Amino acid sequence: MIAPVVDLLLVRHADSVAPTPDGPDEYRRPLTEKGCEQALDLVSALGHHGRASRLLSSPCLRAIQTLEPTARVVGLPICRRDELREWRSGLAPTRDWQAHYERSWAQPGTVIGTGESLAELTTRAGNTVRALVGSAAPATTILAATHGTWISRALLALGLPIDCAFWLSMPMPAIYTLSFDGPDLRRAFGPGLESGQ
């Protein structure tokens, strides 16, 4: 007998307003007009994965806005979960942000100011995935809107061969389907992953 699978769909938010020193903070940065259109397009893409039983989101506005059209169609509320939040890098918005991020990927234990190291994010993301899957009823589909760095580090925590290049090439939006049999990851699909890793 095949055990019912829990599917966790990790959704990277759609195109968002770029961070700036004088712009909205990480929690209030919205989607761009293009991002709002992408969020509408996600409704059918997410619908192909079966009926969701739970909709979860990072508390960041851009992640919530990404799931809102889907929430309206399926008639479910979006539950905000702080553990799905963006990486607290400790970096102020700068033009050379990518170089800072690449250094953090090379040295994941590095903490900048009062920020969070990538190693800490990996632990948080991995623990969150395990908790969500562990608390789900069999044959459940959960949609969770979050962020590219979070998804990358969650996949790494699950044992997938993820690196900085994977993170840099991740599109906005992106859907990663993780299928679990109990606590065990059976399949992972999404941009940049080999088919059915």
C-alpha positions in Angstrom: 0.0 0.0 0.0 1.3 3.4 -0.9 1.2 6.0 1.9 -0.6 9.3 1.2 1.9 12.0 0.3 2.0 15.5 1.7 2.9 18.0 -1.0 4.5 21.3 0.1 4.6 23.9 -2.6 7.1 26.6 -1.9 6.3 29.7 -3.9 8.9 32.4 -4.4 7.1 35.8 -4.5 6.4 37.5 -7.8 8.4 40.5 -9.1 8.7 43.1 -6.3 9.8 46.7 -5.9 13.6 46.7 -5.4 14.9 47.6 -2.0 16.3 51.1 -1.6 17.8 52.9 1.4 14.8 55.3 1.5 12.1 52.9 0.3 9.7 50.6 2.1 11.3 48.2 4.6 11.4 44.5 4.0 8.0 43.9 5.4 6.2 46.6 3.3 7.9 46.2 0.0 5.0 45.5 -2.5 4.8 43.7 -5.9 5.4 45.7 -9.0 2.6 46.0 -11.6 4.3 43.1 -13.4 4.4 41.1 -10.2 0.7 41.7 -9.6 0.0 40.2 -13.1 2.3 37.3 -12.3 0.3 36.6 -9.1 -2.8 36.4 -11.2 -1.1 34.0 -13.6 -0.1 31.8 -10.6 -3.7 30.9 -9.9 -3.9 28.5 -12.7 -0.3 27.2 -12.2 -1.0 26.5 -8.6 -4.4 24.9 -9.4 -2.6 22.2 -11.4 -1.2 20.9 -8.2 -4.5 19.9 -6.7 -6.7 21.6 -4.1 -4.7 23.3 -1.4 -5.8 22.7 2.2 -3.7 25.5 3.7 -2.2 28.8 2.4 0.7 30.1 4.4 2.9 33.2 3.8 5.9 35.1 5.0 4.7 38.3 6.7 6.3 40.3 4.0 3.8 42.1 1.8 5.2 40.9 -1.5 4.8 37.3 -0.5 1.2 37.9 0.8 0.3 39.7 -2.4 1.6 36.8 -4.5 -0.9 34.4 -2.9 -3.9 36.7 -2.6 -5.4 35.9 -6.0 -5.1 32.2 -5.3 -6.6 32.7 -1.9 -9.7 34.4 -3.4 -10.2 31.6 -5.9 -9.8 28.7 -3.5 -11.7 30.5 -0.7 -9.0 30.0 2.0 -7.4 32.6 4.3 -3.7 33.2 4.1 -2.0 32.4 7.5 1.1 34.6 8.0 4.0 32.7 9.5 7.1 34.6 10.8 9.3 31.6 10.2 8.7 32.0 6.4 10.2 35.5 6.5 13.0 36.7 4.4 16.6 36.2 5.4 17.7 38.9 7.8 21.0 39.5 6.2 22.1 42.5 8.2 22.9 44.3 5.0 21.5 47.7 4.1 20.3 48.0 0.4 23.4 48.7 -1.7 24.4 48.5 -5.3 26.9 45.8 -4.6 24.5 43.6 -2.6 25.2 40.6 -4.8 28.9 40.5 -3.8 27.8 40.5 -0.1 25.3 37.7 -0.7 27.9 35.6 -2.6 30.4 36.0 0.3 27.7 34.9 2.7 27.1 31.8 0.5 30.8 31.0 0.6 30.9 31.5 4.4 27.4 30.7 5.6 28.3 31.1 9.3 29.1 34.8 8.8 26.9 37.3 10.7 26.7 40.9 9.6 25.7 43.3 12.4 22.5 42.1 14.1 21.6 40.0 11.1 21.1 36.2 10.7 23.8 34.0 9.2 22.9 31.8 6.2 23.6 28.8 8.4 21.0 30.1 10.9 18.5 30.6 8.0 19.2 27.0 6.8 18.3 25.7 10.2 15.2 27.9 10.4 14.0 26.9 6.9 14.7 23.2 7.4 13.0 23.1 10.7 10.0 25.0 9.3 9.6 22.6 6.4 9.8 19.6 8.8 7.3 21.1 11.2 4.8 21.9 8.4 5.0 18.5 6.9 5.0 16.8 10.3 1.8 18.5 11.3 -0.1 18.0 8.0 -2.8 15.4 7.5 -2.0 12.7 4.9 -2.8 13.6 1.3 -2.5 17.3 2.1 -1.3 20.1 -0.2 0.2 23.2 1.5 1.1 26.4 -0.4 3.7 28.6 1.3 4.7 31.9 -0.2 8.2 32.9 0.8 11.5 34.2 -0.6 14.3 32.9 -2.9 17.0 32.8 -0.3 14.6 31.0 2.1 13.6 28.4 -0.5 17.3 27.8 -1.5 18.4 27.2 2.1 15.3 25.0 2.8 16.2 22.8 -0.2 19.8 22.7 1.0 18.6 21.7 4.5 16.7 18.8 2.9 19.9 17.5 1.3 19.5 18.9 -2.2 22.7 20.1 -4.0 21.9 23.9 -3.9 24.5 26.6 -4.4 24.7 30.4 -4.9 24.3 30.0 -8.7 21.0 28.2 -8.1 19.7 31.0 -5.9 20.9 33.7 -8.4 19.1 32.0 -11.3 15.8 31.4 -9.5 13.0 33.2 -11.3 10.3 35.4 -9.7 7.8 33.9 -9.2 8.9 30.2 -8.9 7.1 27.1 -7.6 9.0 24.2 -5.9 6.9 21.1 -5.3 8.2 18.9 -2.5 6.5 15.6 -2.0 6.9 13.9 1.4 6.1 10.3 2.5 6.0 10.9 6.2 9.2 12.8 7.1 11.0 11.7 4.0 11.4 13.9 0.9 10.5 11.7 -2.1 10.5 14.2 -4.9 11.4 17.8 -5.6 10.5 19.7 -8.7 11.1 23.3 -9.7 13.2 25.6 -11.7 16.9 24.7 -11.5 16.3 21.2 -10.0 16.9 18.1 -12.0 13.6 16.5 -12.9 12.2 14.7 -9.9 15.3 15.0 -7.6 
